[in-house]
Amino acid sequence: MRISEQIFPRVVALVVTISKENKPNVMTASFLMPVSFEPKFIAFAISPQRYSFKNLQEVGEFTVNICKSEMKEQAIICGSLSGKDKNKFELAKLEVENSKKVKPPVVKNSPISFECKVEFMKEFGDHFLIVGRVVEEHIREKEFKPLLHKSGSSYLLL
């Protein structure tokens, strides 16, 4: 049994990265956690085979955009396709806006977005742990039902 089926539910977020050529990419993540209150740090795990991982190595900045339950289809699209040859922003009908302090954009559809700079990146088994310092946050909604993930294509709604 996969660990993702044993530890659930997990909050779903859209992580946006950008290449050194300024091409943004978005991926769905649920291996995600807060690390520190002050200053704020967020960690997530990513497979090194992901296109977003290369962007993190090259640019070292990302945004974390929390998904509300209404964003299930967008999370599925962003988690099941590669940004190498697909524009997931268009396919998922995501609205983005420029970040204030990092290069990758934030997702306007998201109730909360965090702009982050990579502080730590280390391999643990088949994933890398990425820890980012939050340098700016966007709170668009305070009350919402988060989208939750179990494993694979199994999502849970509150």
Backbone hydrogen bonds, N-H to C=O, Kabsch-Sander energy under -0.5 kcal/mol:
donor,donor_aa,acceptor,acceptor_aa,energy
5,E,2,R,-1.6
6,Q,2,R,-0.6
6,Q,3,I,-0.9
7,I,3,I,-2.2
8,F,6,Q,-0.6
10,R,149,H,-1.8
12,V,147,L,-2.1
13,A,29,A,-2.6
14,L,65,N,-2.9
15,V,13,A,-0.6
15,V,27,M,-3.0
16,V,14,L,-0.6
16,V,63,T,-2.3
17,T,25,N,-2.4
19,S,23,K,-1.8
22,N,19,S,-2.1
25,N,17,T,-2.4
27,M,15,V,-2.1
28,T,78,C,-0.7
29,A,13,A,-2.8
32,L,30,S,-1.7
33,M,43,A,-2.7
35,V,41,F,-2.9
36,S,41,F,-1.1
41,F,36,S,-1.2
42,I,132,G,-2.4
43,A,33,M,-3.1
44,F,130,I,-2.1
45,A,31,F,-2.2
46,I,128,F,-2.1
50,R,47,S,-1.8
53,F,50,R,-0.7
54,K,50,R,-1.0
55,N,51,Y,-1.4
56,L,52,S,-2.3
57,Q,53,F,-2.1
58,E,54,K,-2.2
59,V,55,N,-3.2
60,G,55,N,-0.8
60,G,56,L,-0.6
62,F,116,C,-2.2
63,T,16,V,-2.0
64,V,114,F,-2.3
65,N,14,L,-2.0
65,N,63,T,-0.5
66,I,64,V,-0.6
66,I,112,I,-2.3
67,C,12,V,-2.6
69,S,145,K,-3.5
71,M,68,K,-2.7
72,K,69,S,-1.2
75,A,71,M,-2.4
76,I,72,K,-2.4
77,I,73,E,-2.3
78,C,74,Q,-2.5
79,G,75,A,-1.3
80,S,76,I,-1.0
80,S,77,I,-0.7
81,L,77,I,-1.0
85,D,82,S,-0.7
86,K,82,S,-0.8
88,K,86,K,-1.1
91,L,87,N,-2.2
92,A,88,K,-2.4
93,K,90,E,-1.0
94,L,89,F,-2.7
97,E,106,V,-1.9
106,V,97,E,-2.4
108,K,95,E,-2.7
108,K,106,V,-0.7
109,N,95,E,-0.8
110,S,107,V,-1.2
113,S,138,H,-2.3
114,F,64,V,-2.7
115,E,136,E,-3.2
116,C,62,F,-3.0
117,K,133,R,-1.9
118,V,60,G,-2.5
119,E,131,V,-3.3
120,F,131,V,-1.6
122,K,129,L,-1.8
124,F,127,H,-3.3
127,H,124,F,-1.7
128,F,46,I,-2.9
129,L,122,K,-3.2
130,I,44,F,-3.0
130,I,128,F,-0.6
131,V,120,F,-2.7
131,V,129,L,-0.5
132,G,42,I,-3.4
132,G,130,I,-0.5
133,R,117,K,-2.7
134,V,40,K,-2.5
135,V,115,E,-2.9
135,V,133,R,-0.5
136,E,115,E,-1.1
138,H,113,S,-2.9
140,R,111,P,-3.2
140,R,138,H,-0.7
141,E,111,P,-1.6
144,F,142,K,-0.6
147,L,67,C,-2.3
148,L,156,L,-2.1
149,H,10,R,-2.5
150,K,154,S,-3.0
151,S,154,S,-0.9
154,S,151,S,-2.7
155,Y,153,S,-0.8
156,L,148,L,-2.7
158,L,146,P,-0.5
